[in-house]
Amino acid sequence: MENIEEELREQFFEAFSPATYPISNQMDLVPTLPNGMSTRFESGDFSMTVIELSMRLSDKQDFPYETVEDLIEDLIDGMKEKGII
């Protein structure tokens, strides 16, 4: 799982770091996504679009986010709590 988590952290950073922080909601991230709402994150057996991720983790996100690192930490923590990774 460490490898999957590490790969996803890198993919999230690449996709979300271009946003202008602080961000106040998920829509602030859309312009940064390489394939818009169809952007897919993949590692090992894990594969999920940003829309699927958003829907499954909506209760684990705590907007606004001051930094990309804070956002990524909540995403990873939420994925672990829900058994996604």
C-alpha positions, 0 to 999 in steps of 0.5 A: 500500500505504501507504493500506491499511496506514494504514487497517488500523492505524486499524481495528486500533487501534479494535478492539484498544485497548479491551483491558486491557494487557498482554495474554497471548494472543489471547483477551484481545482477543475482548471488545474486538472489535465483532463478536466473532470475526466482526470483519472488517478491510477496506481496498482489495482487502484483507478478512479476519476476525480469525480468518483474520488470527489463523490466518495470523499466529500465528507472527508474534505475540509475546505478551504485548503491553504496548501496543496499538501493539506488537501492531499493529506485529507484525500489520502487519510479519507481514502485509508479510512474508507478502505479505498486504499 
